[in-house]
Amino acid sequence: MTTDWLQVTEGDAPLLVSIPHTGTRLPAPYADAYVSRELALNDTDWWIETLYDFAPALGATVVRTAISRSVIDVNRDPSGVSLYPGMATTELCPTTTFDGRALYHAGREPDAEEVEARRRTYHEPYHAELARQITRLRDLHPRIVVYDCHSIRSAIARLFEGELPVFNIGTNGGLSCDPAAEALTGEICAASEFSCVTNGRFKGGWITRSIGKPTAGVHGVQMELACRGYMDEHEDPVPAPYDVARAAPMRAVLERLLPALRDWAAG
């Protein structure tokens, strides 16, 4: 299944891969309101779809949106409630970058009516598709893993102190998946050359928190990767290209992790 903004590849393995933040599309009704296209795309999870392009060969189902997170963030609570109370973050329809820079020309930020329209147009269908795929896979398997893919720059002072570990595993404090799935994820990442943490600064967004229901056979794991593991990080708003050589060690870890989660789910 493919629409002009929602891309779905169906597999039959007990593994669903969600890719919510690689989109770069800024639909015409909104594009002119942004300060610039480059700024609107500043917080994109660059190249994640390339880093995980092996997933369909594992039998995984992949759900991805082409809409930019600056239009609407499908990994935020649709009610607008913060996932990290008291900490800096961005909204359901972000008005600033992670660094705090204004995304919109003054007075052109989306109002409540516009936010609701975007929620109905993009957020709701994305989650409806995830729910459809979960139902389909649960009809095939007694349990499945929903693996939510993300990346972020290693240092963003407004969001966290110092440098982020390379592998940031989120399970909503252990609520979104079985302890064995959390432990397996942590063990594979810890055995690599990279730094890792479980439920550190990033504990899982709305996708992981709302979908992960271990007692219903649905186990949610969010992976937030530090971009330095696979690309250069710089201040230029134009992203550095995907670095195949740099990405190889990180990709090797992911190529162990996803099959391990799939096989764990398969029992």
N, C-alpha and C positions, 0 to 999 in steps of 0.2 A: 504493500500500500504506500502511495506517495501522493501528497497534495502539494499545493504551491508553497506550503510552509511546514507541514508535518510529514516526516519521513519515517516509515516503519518497515523493518525487515523482520519477518516472522521466522522463528526457528522452533524446534520441538524440545530442546533441552530445558531443564528446570532453572534457567538463568535468563533474567530480563535485564538488559543494560539500558539505562536512561542517560541521555546526553542533552541536558536542558539549556546549556549556556554557550554553545558554539555558534549560534545564529548571528548573522550579520545583516539581516534584512531589516530595513527601516521603512515600513510602508508609507506610501505617498501622503496620506493624511497627516502624518506626524513628522516626516523628515525635515521639513522647513523650520520647524519649531526649535530644533536643536542648535546649539551654538556652532557645532560642526559635526560632520559625520565621524571624523577621527575621534573626537572626544566621546561621542555617543557609543563608540565601539571599544573604548579604552579598557573596559573591564571584561571583555570577552574571554572565554576559556579557550584561548588560541590552540588550535591543532589537536585538540582532544579527540576529535573524530578520526584523525590520522593515527594517533597513538594507539587507539583501540580498534583499528580497522580489521584486526584478526578475529574479533568477537563472533561475527556470523559463521566463520568456519568451525567454531566450537558448538554450533547449534543454537547459539544465543539469539534471543529476540532483541532487536535494537530499536528504541524509540528516540527520535531526535527532532528538535524544532529548529527551523531556519530563522525564526524571529529573534531579533536581538533582545537580550535581557533588559536593555534600556527602554524598550517599548513596554514590556511587562516581564516580571521575573516569575517563571512558573515554579520556582523553588521557594516561594514565599507563601505564608499563610494568606489565603484569599481574603480573610477578614481584615487584613492589614496589621494584625497584632505582631509585634516584634518577636522573632524567634530567640533573640538574645537580649532580654530586658536589661536596661542599664548600660548596654554596650553599643558602640557605634555600628551601624549597619545601613543598608539601603532599603527603600520601601518596595512595596508590591510593584508600583510603577516608579522607578527611581527618578529623583530630581537632581541628584548629585552623583559624582563618581565616588569610588571607594576613598579617594583622597579628599573628598569634600568639595570638588569643583562643580559649579552649576552646570547642568546638562542643557538647560533650556534658556532661550532668550527671556529676559525679564517679562513676566506677565503671560507667558505662553506655556506654563507648566500645566499638566493635565488636572482638571478639576474632578470632583467626585463622580460626576456623570460620565466623564471620559474614562476614568479608571474602571468604572463598572462596565463600560462598553468593551474595553480591552480585556477585562476578566472573562466576559462571556465569549468573546471572539477567540481568545488564545489560551488563557489559563484553564478554563473549564474543559475545552476539548482535549488539551494535552493530558489532563488527569483522567478524562473519560477513556482515552485510548490506553493509558496505563492500566486502568481498571479492567478494560476489555481483555487486554493481553494477560493480565494476572488470572482472570477467570478462565481463559482458554488454557493457560499452562497448568493451573491447578486441577483442571479436568483431566490432565495427562499425568500429573505427579502429585504425591501427597504433600510435598513441600517444594518451595522454590526460593531462589535468592534474587532480590532486586538490588542491582548494583548501580549506584548513582555516581556518574563521573563528573569531576570538576577539576579546575586548576586555578591558581592565583599567583600573583607576584610574591616573591619571597619576603619582601619587606614593604609593609604599608603601615606607617606609624599611626594613622587614625584608627586602624582596626586591631593591631596587636603590636606588642613590643618586640624589638629585636628581629631575628630571622626565623621564619617558620621552618619546622622540620619538613623534609621532602615528602614523606608519606603521612597524611593526616586522616586517620580513620575515624568515622563518626557512626555511632550506633545509638544515639540519643541516650547516652549513659547506660547502655546495655539493654534498653527497652525495645529496640526495634528488631533484634535478632536473637537467636539462641546463643548462649555463651560459647558454644563450640564453634560457631561460625565467626564470632568476634575473635576468639583465640586463634583460629586458623589464619585469619587475615593478618593479625598482628604478628604471628610467628613467621609467616612468609616474608613480610616486610622487614622484620627485625633481623632476619638471616641475610639480608642484602647489605650492600655497602652504604646504604642511605639511612639517614636519620628518620625516625618515625615516632608517632604518638597516637594513642587511642583516646578519643573524647577529650582532646585538648581544646584549643580555641574553636575548632569546628566540630560540633557534635552531631551534625546531620541537619539538613534543611527540611522544608515542608514535605518533600517527596519521601525521604526516609522516615520522618516522624509520622506521617499520615498513612503510609502504605505498610510499614513494617509492623506486622501483627503475628508474632511467632506462634501464638496459640491457634491461629488460623492457617498455619503452614506457609506464611509469607514473611521472609526474613530480609530486612532492609539494611544495607551497608552503604554509607557514603564514603567516597575516596576523594579527598582534596589534595591534589598534587602541587608542590611548589614548582613553578615554571622552569626554574633553573635546572631541573632534571632532564629537560629535553630541548631547551631553546635558550638563547641569550635573553637577558632582561635589561632593558634600557629605558630612558625617559622619553624617547621618541614615540609619539602616539602610533606610528606605523609599526606593527609587530615585527619582530625578527622572524626569519623563516624557520620552519621546522628543521631541526638539526638531526639528521639520521644517525650520525656517529655518536652524538651526545645522548640521544634518546635510547640507543641500543641497550645499555645496562638497565635502564628503567623499564623499558619494554619487556626485557627478559623476565623481570620480576612479575610484571602484569601477566605475562604469558604463562607463568606458573600459578599465579593467584586465581585468575578466572576459571581455569579448568578445575582447580582444587575446590573452589566454591560450588561449581557445577556438580562435581562428583560427590561432594558432601551432601548436597541437596538430594542427589539421586540415591544416596544411601549405600 
